[in-house]
């Protein structure tokens, strides 16, 4: 019992130390407001790069400035962009704290039943990946829904242009008439234009929030039309038709590769299932894979071949449209 208390005290002590260092590097909370006041008080602004930086500073919320922890994590993995694309309003420090709490729960909970630090760390890391897996699936689902709504949104904007409305009014119409997630994203573009942000910059921010190739086609067409002229409504109709044809082709590919995907699931899932069944029927026979040196080599070779097979099957059935 005393060993568990020492481990728990050491963990919380290190966590408190890391949190204290992060708070020290975060700096004063009034930095955002001071920067904005300095910007308004400045008499002249030199250079386009400085102008873009100042405009970004003005459009950024005061409570949305990255801290030291976020800047450190962003060097390796842009979790902030992932949270934004998944439309999750959890701050990055809180998200990291959830992962740390799951890790601690896995380590301490495992060691309470079986005092093995290696198994405890493995279970803790496995639990820590659950929020990331949930975030990736939520992002994927949201982007897929956005892609399905995009043709209807482009046709709605094209009809609004033919009726004599402006492009900004078309964005507002999409924000009012359509459902999430495209409603929120086009609403942000409309609000940004009302606040004085150039259309090119608001569309560029939209393509960063939603990494979609068809959306980039739309943004490029709008920017070129504003520079060279042309019938934007006809261009939007053609882009919407192209997206629908791509969906049709993608559906045909999914139908043709269905057998391959099912075969991949069976081939990848059969060895673990048989391993569990044999472990249940003949425990000593299966444990030779973990105790005998040759068994360990065979088990490692089997895992490597499973991974290679999964990559090959994914390469065969993953056809880009």
N, C-alpha and C positions, 0 to 999 in steps of 0.2 A: 504493500500500500504506500509506503514511504517513497518507493521508486517512482510510482505514478505521480505522486505529488511533486516530486523534484522535476520530472519531465514537464508537467503542466506549468509549473512556475517558470522554468527556463523558456518554454515556448512563449508564454505571455510577456515575459521580460524582454525577449528579443523583439516581439511584435510592438511593444510599447516604445522600445528604442528606435525601431525603424519609423514608426509614426512620428516620434518627436523630431527625428532628423528631417522627415518630409515636411513637417510644419515649419521648421527652421529655414529650409530652402524655398518654401513657397513665397515668402516675402509678405509685405503688407497688403491687406485686402483692398485698400483704397487706390491701388496702382491704376486700375482701369479708369476710374473717375478722374484722377489727376492727369492721365494722358489725354483724356478728352478735353479737359479744361485748358491744358497747354495747347492743344490743337486749335481750339476756338480763339485763344488769346494770341496765337501767332499771326503776324501781319501778312506774310507771304509764304507761298508753297512753291518749292523749286523741284522741277523734274516730274515726269510722268510716273516713275516708280514710286516716288514719295507720295504723289497724289493718290495712287491706287492703295498704298499702305494706309494712308490717313482715312480714305473712304471705307476701307475694311474695318478700321478701328471704330469709326462712327457707327457702322451697321452692326457691330458685334455687341451682344448684351453685356452689361456690366458684370453679371454673375456667371459668365460663360468663358472666363479666361482660364487657360490650361495651367495646372500647377506643376511642381517639380516632378511628381510621380508620373503624371500624364506625359510630360515631355520626355522622360526617361523611357517609358514603355513605347512611345511613338517612334523611337529610333529603331526598334526591332519589329513592331507590329502595330498597325494603325487601328487600334481598338475603337477610337473615337469615331472614325469613319464607318466602321462596322456597326456601331450603335446607332449612328445617324441613318444609315441605309436600312437598318432593320426597324427604324422608328421606335426605338426603345429609349425612354426618358430617364434611364438610370445614370447618374454621374459615374464617370470612370473610377474614381476612388471607391465609391460604394460597390461597384461591380467587382473590383479587385478584392475588396474586403469580404464580399460573399464567397469568392473563390478561396480566399485564405481561411475563412471560417469552415468551409466544407473540407478543406485539407486537414485542419486541426481536428475536426470531428472524426474524420476517417482514421487519422493516426491514433488518437486517444481511444476511440471506440474499438479499434482492432486490437490495440495493446491491452485493453481491459479483458479481452477474452483469450488472446494469444500473444504473449509478450515477445514479439519478433519485430524489430525495428524495420527490417526490409519489407515485410508484408504490410506493416502499417503505413510506410511511405508509399508503397504501391497503391494501396486502397485510397490514401489521401489524394494522390495525384489523379487517380481515376475519378474521384468525386469532384476534384477541381476542374476537370475538363467538361463536366456536365453543363455549367452555364455557357461555355463557349459553343458547345454542340447545339444547345437550345438557341443561341443567338444566330448561328450560321443557318439553321433550318428556318428560323423566323425571317431572316434576311432573304433567303432563297424564295420563300413563299410570297413575300411582299413584292419582290422584283418580278416574279412570274405573274402576279395579279396586275401589276403595272403594265407589263408587256401586253397582256390581253386587253386592257382598257385603252391602250394608246391609239389603235386605229379609229375607234369611235370618237376619241377626243380630237384627233386631227380632222375628221370629217365634220365634227361640230364646229371647230374653228373655221374651216373652209366655208361652211354655210353661213356663219356669222359674217365673214368677210364679203360674201356675195350679197348679203342683206344690207351692206353699207356700214357695218360696225368696224371699229378699229381692231388691231391685233390684241391690244390690251383688254378690250371688251370681250374678245374671244377667250382669252385666258380666264377672265372673270366668269364667263359663262360655263366653262369647264369646271371651275371651282364650285359653282353653285348647283350645277345639274348632275354631276357625276359622283360616284361613290369613291371611297378610299381604296387605294392610296393615292390615285392620280389627282383626286380633289385637293388634297393637302399640298402636294408638290406644285401644281399650277397656281394654287392660291398664294403660295410663297412668292412665285414670280410676279404675280399681279401686285401684291403688296410691296415688293421691292421696287417696282416701277413707280408706284404712287409715292414712295419715299425718295425718289430721285435717282435711283440706281439705274445706270444705262442698261438697255435691253440685252446687249451683248454680254455684259457681266452677269446679269441675272440668269441668262440661259446657260452660261458657262458653269455657274454655281449649281444649276439644276442638273446638268450632266455629271457633275461631281457627286451630287447626292444620290443620283440614280444612274449607275453605270450600265447604260443600255445603248447598244449600237444603233438601233432605229431612232432613239431619241437624239443621238448625235447627228444623224442624218437630218432630222427635223431642225435642230438648232443651226446646223450649217446652212440649210436652205433658207431659213429666216434671215440669217446674217447676210448671205449673198444677195437675197432679194432686196434688202434695205440698201445695199451698196450699188447694185446694178439695175434694179427694177425688175419687173416681170409680174406675171399672174401668180400670186402666192397661193390662192385658193386651188388652182389647178395643180400646183406642185404638191400641196398637202394631200389632195385626192390621190395622186399617183403614189405618194409615200404610203398612205393608208392601204391602197390596193396591194402594194408590194409586201407590206407586213402580213396582210391576210393570205397572200399566196405562199409566203414563207411558212405561216402556221399550217397551211394545207399540206405542204411538202414535208414539214416536220411530223405531222400526224401519219403520213404514209411511211416515213422512215421508222417511226415507232412501231407501226404494225409489222413491218418487215423484219425488224430486229427483235421482236418480242420473244421468238424462240431462243435466240442467242442469250438474251437477258435471263430468261428462265433457266436455261442450261447453266449459266454462270452462277446463279443463286444456288442451284442444286449441287453443283460441283464444289462450291466454296463452303456450303453449309453441311455437306455430308460428312467430311472428316471429323469436325468437332462433335457432331451428334453421335457418330460411331464410337468416338473416344469416350464420351460420357456413358454410352451403353456398355462398352467393354469394362469401363471402370466400375460400373455397377455389378456386372456379372462375374468378373474375375479381377479383383483388385490387385493381387500379387503379380499377375501376368502383365498388367499395364504399368505397374510401378517400376518394372525393369527398364523402361525408357528413361526414368529419372535416376536410377541407381547404377546401372551398368554403363561404362564409358561408351561402348558402341551404341547403346540405346540413346544416350544423349546426342551423339553425332547424328543418328537417324532422325531424332526429333527436330534438331536444328535444321537439317536438310529438308525435312518435310515442311517446316514453317517457311523457309526461304522459297521453296517451290510453290507453296500456296500463294505467297505474295506475288511471285512472278506470274503465276497463272491468272491471278486477279487483274494484274496490270495488262496482260495480253488480251483477256476477254474485254476489259474496259476499252482498250484501244480499238478492238474490232467493232464493238457495238456503238461507240461514241462517234457519231457522224455529225459534224458541224453543218448547220444550214445557214 
